Amino acid sequence: MPQSSFLSDVSVLVPVIREDSLFEETLASVLQHRQPGQQIVVVHNGSYDDPFELAGEVKFATARSANLVDLIRDGLAAVDAPLVHVIAPGMIATEGWLDASNDVFADPQTAAWIPDLIAADGTLTTAGWADTPRRLCQPGQRGAALQVAGFYLDGFTMRTTLLYQLFEVVAPALYDPLLVSYAFGCLLHRTGALLDQAQGCTLEQHPQASTEHRFESDSRLQRGRDLAAIQALVLNESFSVGGFTGLAASLFGGSGAIAETVGMSRYQQSLPMMRRAIDVQGFDLSQEQGVQAGFRRAA
C-alpha cells in the first residue's frame, strides 16, 4: 500500500518526562513506524545524554524543566512541520497510527485529532477527556454517548501554529498538565474549533506506564476548584452542586469524587489565579492570528 506524502507534514514530538526506560520504548515504537522524511523531535531538560547515538535520526531540544507542559512548550521551537503529534513516555505508537492525519486535517476547521487508546488492561478507550454532570476532565470512553471534549497532553495531534497560539495565551505559571489540557479544550470549544476523534488510529499504553501526570493537582478538592474556575472563566459556565442530591450522586463516582464536587462549588476561590494565567480574549480564531493558513472557525 503506498504511503501518503502528507505524513511528512507531521512532526513527532517525544518528551522525556521521568523514566528513561519508558521513554526509550516509546521512541523505539515511533522510529519503527515513522514514515520517510518524518521529523522526530526529542525534548528533555538537559539530562538525557543520547546513549544510543540517535542524533542522526532525531532532533534533540532542551526545555526549562522535566514538566510535561514545559517540555511541549519549549520543544515546539524545534518542530518544522505544520502538524505536530505529541506522544509521551508510556504511550506506544502502532503501525499506521498517523495515517488518518491526511483526511482529518484536510478539513480546515479541524484543530486537533484525538487517537484511540488501548489501555494497559487491554480496554479500547480514547486519549481524550470529557465532562460529566458531577466531574470535569474525566477520561473519555470509547463509544460513550458523552462526546469527547478535549485531549490530554500525552497523546494528540494538532496544527503547530495553533498549539503555539494556545501556549501564548496560557502563561507558564500554569504548569499542571491536567489544568493546561482543560484550558486548551475550553479555549478551542469557545471558538467553535473542531476536535476529531479518528477511529482506527491507535496508541497503546505501556503496562508499566502511569497517567498520574494527568492529575497533578494538589488534591481532589483543589482539582475540582481549579477546573471549575477554568470552565467559568473561558466558557462563562458556573457550576452548581445541586444540593444534597448532587453530593449524594458524587459518592458513586469513586475515590475523591465528593471532594472534587465540593471543590467545583468553590471555584470562585481559584478565579483570580486563572484570570492571571489565561488570556481568554487573546485567543481569537476569527482573526486567524498565528493559525495555520486556511484554518477558520467552525460554523
C-alpha positions as semicolon CSV with decimal commas, in nm:
position;residue;x (nm);y (nm);z (nm)
1;M;0,000;0,000;0,000
2;P;0,160;0,336;-0,097
3;Q;0,241;0,572;0,188
4;S;0,077;0,916;0,196
5;S;0,318;1,205;0,135
6;F;0,104;1,407;0,379
7;L;0,272;1,224;0,666
8;S;0,594;1,417;0,606
9;D;0,399;1,724;0,723
10;V;0,363;1,573;1,072
11;S;0,650;1,614;1,318
12;V;0,650;1,377;1,615
13;L;0,742;1,536;1,950
14;V;0,858;1,292;2,220
15;P;0,913;1,449;2,565
16;V;1,143;1,284;2,820
17;I;0,942;1,305;3,143
18;R;1,072;1,062;3,403
19;E;1,163;0,702;3,337
20;D;1,416;0,667;3,057
21;S;1,311;0,305;3,000
22;L;0,954;0,404;2,914
23;F;1,076;0,693;2,703
24;E;1,308;0,464;2,508
25;E;1,027;0,215;2,439
26;T;0,804;0,498;2,319
27;L;1,078;0,640;2,098
28;A;1,158;0,293;1,959
29;S;0,794;0,248;1,859
30;V;0,794;0,588;1,686
31;L;1,115;0,511;1,497
32;Q;0,980;0,169;1,398
33;H;0,663;0,316;1,246
34;R;0,791;0,651;1,119
35;Q;0,746;0,744;0,757
36;P;1,024;0,856;0,521
37;G;1,113;1,220;0,579
38;Q;0,918;1,243;0,905
39;Q;1,080;1,467;1,166
40;I;1,121;1,321;1,516
41;V;1,194;1,571;1,795
42;V;1,307;1,454;2,140
43;V;1,282;1,722;2,408
44;H;1,437;1,688;2,755
45;N;1,557;1,905;3,042
46;G;1,926;1,853;2,963
47;S;1,960;1,525;3,149
48;Y;1,930;1,286;2,854
49;D;2,270;1,203;2,703
50;D;2,161;1,009;2,390
51;P;2,317;0,672;2,486
52;F;2,210;0,515;2,155
53;E;2,363;0,794;1,944
54;L;2,040;0,883;1,768
55;A;2,135;1,239;1,681
56;G;2,142;1,145;1,314
57;E;1,784;1,016;1,326
58;V;1,614;1,254;1,567
59;K;1,641;1,621;1,654
60;F;1,713;1,697;2,021
61;A;1,580;2,004;2,202
62;T;1,625;2,126;2,559
63;A;1,344;2,252;2,784
64;R;1,345;2,457;3,102
65;S;1,227;2,161;3,315
66;A;1,109;1,800;3,301
67;N;0,746;1,907;3,347
68;L;0,532;1,784;3,056
69;V;0,389;2,131;2,986
70;D;0,734;2,290;2,973
71;L;0,868;2,009;2,755
72;I;0,596;2,055;2,495
73;R;0,607;2,437;2,513
74;D;0,984;2,452;2,461
75;G;1,001;2,158;2,221
76;L;0,770;2,333;1,975
77;A;1,056;2,564;1,877
78;A;1,230;2,267;1,714
79;V;0,923;2,149;1,518
80;D;0,937;2,218;1,144
81;A;0,615;2,058;1,015
82;P;0,272;2,227;1,001
83;L;0,131;1,948;1,218
84;V;0,277;1,814;1,543
85;H;0,198;1,485;1,712
86;V;0,287;1,465;2,083
87;I;0,345;1,118;2,228
88;A;0,464;1,097;2,588
89;P;0,664;0,816;2,750
90;G;0,442;0,519;2,825
91;M;0,245;0,563;2,503
92;I;0,337;0,320;2,225
93;A;0,291;0,408;1,857
94;T;0,131;0,141;1,638
95;E;0,161;0,080;1,268
96;G;-0,029;0,343;1,072
97;W;-0,109;0,544;1,384
98;L;-0,087;0,871;1,191
99;D;-0,241;0,755;0,862
100;A;-0,567;0,938;0,935
101;S;-0,391;1,275;0,950
102;N;-0,438;1,322;0,577
103;D;-0,815;1,301;0,592
104;V;-0,859;1,463;0,933
105;F;-0,665;1,782;0,866
106;A;-0,786;1,818;0,509
107;D;-1,083;1,986;0,678
108;P;-0,954;2,339;0,757
109;Q;-1,189;2,363;1,054
110;T;-1,018;2,076;1,237
111;A;-0,789;2,195;1,516
112;A;-0,677;1,868;1,672
113;W;-0,702;1,493;1,641
114;I;-0,754;1,260;1,938
115;P;-0,640;0,900;1,891
116;D;-0,789;0,582;2,027
117;L;-0,604;0,433;2,321
118;I;-0,558;0,070;2,418
119;A;-0,525;0,094;2,796
120;A;-0,279;-0,115;2,995
121;D;-0,559;-0,361;3,080
122;G;-0,643;-0,408;2,710
123;T;-0,955;-0,190;2,713
124;L;-1,014;0,013;2,397
125;T;-1,076;0,369;2,506
126;T;-0,972;0,717;2,394
127;A;-0,684;0,952;2,470
128;G;-0,936;1,234;2,519
129;W;-1,137;1,371;2,809
130;A;-1,500;1,465;2,866
131;D;-1,703;1,648;3,129
132;T;-1,973;1,478;3,332
133;P;-2,252;1,646;3,531
134;R;-2,053;1,589;3,853
135;R;-1,687;1,589;3,745
136;L;-1,477;1,769;3,486
137;C;-1,198;1,650;3,256
138;Q;-1,262;1,279;3,306
139;P;-1,104;1,015;3,078
140;G;-1,338;0,960;2,785
141;Q;-1,485;0,623;2,699
142;R;-1,481;0,478;2,350
143;G;-1,831;0,472;2,205
144;A;-1,983;0,653;2,503
145;A;-2,277;0,884;2,446
146;L;-2,082;1,162;2,616
147;Q;-1,883;1,343;2,347
148;V;-1,508;1,372;2,400
149;A;-1,440;1,742;2,452
150;G;-1,061;1,767;2,467
151;F;-0,729;1,586;2,475
152;Y;-0,470;1,509;2,739
153;L;-0,117;1,625;2,670
154;D;0,034;1,275;2,648
155;G;-0,113;1,187;2,309
156;F;-0,263;1,417;2,042
157;T;-0,203;1,577;1,703
158;M;-0,257;1,948;1,635
159;R;-0,177;2,224;1,389
160;T;0,161;2,353;1,504
161;T;0,082;2,723;1,481
162;L;-0,242;2,673;1,669
163;L;-0,060;2,496;1,953
164;Y;0,184;2,787;1,961
165;Q;-0,108;3,026;1,997
166;L;-0,259;2,825;2,282
167;F;0,070;2,840;2,471
168;E;0,085;3,215;2,409
169;V;-0,243;3,273;2,593
170;V;-0,179;3,022;2,874
171;A;0,101;3,151;3,095
172;P;0,395;2,931;3,204
173;A;0,276;2,979;3,561
174;L;0,000;2,730;3,481
175;Y;0,210;2,414;3,452
176;D;-0,018;2,136;3,576
177;P;-0,074;1,915;3,265
178;L;-0,433;1,844;3,365
179;L;-0,525;2,212;3,401
180;V;-0,348;2,305;3,078
181;S;-0,526;2,022;2,894
182;Y;-0,857;2,151;3,022
183;A;-0,777;2,514;2,943
184;F;-0,681;2,421;2,585
185;G;-1,003;2,223;2,537
186;C;-1,221;2,502;2,674
187;L;-1,048;2,765;2,459
188;L;-1,096;2,557;2,145
189;H;-1,458;2,488;2,234
190;R;-1,518;2,859;2,291
191;T;-1,405;2,944;1,938
192;G;-1,601;2,664;1,773
193;A;-1,291;2,477;1,656
194;L;-1,336;2,109;1,576
195;L;-1,168;1,817;1,753
196;D;-1,167;1,496;1,553
197;Q;-1,164;1,151;1,708
198;A;-1,022;0,943;1,422
199;Q;-1,118;0,580;1,470
200;G;-0,862;0,316;1,384
201;C;-0,566;0,541;1,474
202;T;-0,435;0,390;1,791
203;L;-0,181;0,439;2,067
204;E;-0,113;0,168;2,322
205;Q;-0,046;0,232;2,689
206;H;0,259;0,052;2,822
207;P;0,170;-0,188;3,110
208;Q;0,413;-0,005;3,339
209;A;0,302;0,341;3,238
210;S;0,139;0,581;3,479
211;T;-0,101;0,857;3,380
212;E;-0,056;1,042;3,710
213;H;0,090;1,339;3,520
214;R;-0,267;1,399;3,404
215;F;-0,374;1,455;3,763
216;E;-0,112;1,669;3,933
217;S;-0,346;1,898;4,126
218;D;-0,264;1,912;4,498
219;S;-0,586;1,736;4,597
220;R;-0,920;1,634;4,454
221;L;-1,069;1,938;4,624
222;Q;-0,813;2,166;4,457
223;R;-0,858;1,986;4,125
224;G;-1,233;2,047;4,126
225;R;-1,190;2,411;4,227
226;D;-0,930;2,482;3,956
227;L;-1,111;2,301;3,675
228;A;-1,443;2,470;3,752
229;A;-1,268;2,809;3,762
230;I;-1,128;2,747;3,412
231;Q;-1,474;2,649;3,289
232;A;-1,629;2,962;3,440
233;L;-1,359;3,193;3,303
234;V;-1,333;3,056;2,949
235;L;-1,686;2,930;2,883
236;N;-1,876;3,153;3,126
237;E;-2,042;2,847;3,276
238;S;-2,092;2,836;3,652
239;F;-2,105;2,501;3,829
240;S;-2,392;2,418;4,064
241;V;-2,352;2,129;4,305
242;G;-2,726;2,052;4,300
243;G;-2,766;2,039;4,678
244;F;-2,771;1,716;4,875
245;T;-2,881;1,514;4,573
246;G;-2,576;1,626;4,379
247;L;-2,340;1,545;4,664
248;A;-2,502;1,205;4,712
249;A;-2,460;1,126;4,343
250;S;-2,088;1,205;4,373
251;L;-2,049;0,927;4,628
252;F;-2,083;0,681;4,339
253;G;-1,804;0,848;4,140
254;G;-1,516;0,671;4,311
255;S;-1,243;0,789;4,545
256;G;-1,219;1,164;4,576
257;A;-1,533;1,235;4,372
258;I;-1,726;1,404;4,651
259;A;-1,426;1,621;4,745
260;E;-1,389;1,719;4,382
261;T;-1,757;1,811;4,356
262;V;-1,730;2,027;4,669
263;G;-1,420;2,190;4,521
264;M;-1,609;2,268;4,199
265;S;-1,872;2,453;4,400
266;R;-1,593;2,675;4,539
267;Y;-1,448;2,764;4,200
268;Q;-1,453;3,137;4,272
269;Q;-1,155;3,089;4,505
270;S;-0,941;2,993;4,204
271;L;-1,079;3,250;3,960
272;P;-0,818;3,524;4,034
273;M;-0,532;3,281;3,963
274;M;-0,694;3,162;3,638
275;R;-0,755;3,520;3,524
276;R;-0,383;3,586;3,561
277;A;-0,286;3,262;3,387
278;I;-0,524;3,254;3,088
279;D;-0,568;3,537;2,840
280;V;-0,910;3,436;2,711
281;Q;-0,955;3,737;2,482
282;G;-0,613;3,680;2,329
283;F;-0,727;3,355;2,167
284;D;-0,942;3,460;1,872
285;L;-0,953;3,235;1,567
286;S;-1,188;3,471;1,386
287;Q;-0,883;3,686;1,311
288;E;-0,663;3,383;1,230
289;Q;-0,379;3,516;1,443
290;G;-0,094;3,270;1,421
291;V;-0,322;2,995;1,289
292;Q;-0,241;2,757;1,008
293;A;-0,328;2,915;0,674
294;G;-0,680;2,821;0,572
295;F;-0,795;2,746;0,925
296;R;-1,127;2,906;1,013
297;R;-1,382;2,890;1,286
298;A;-1,646;2,623;1,274
299;A;-1,990;2,749;1,191
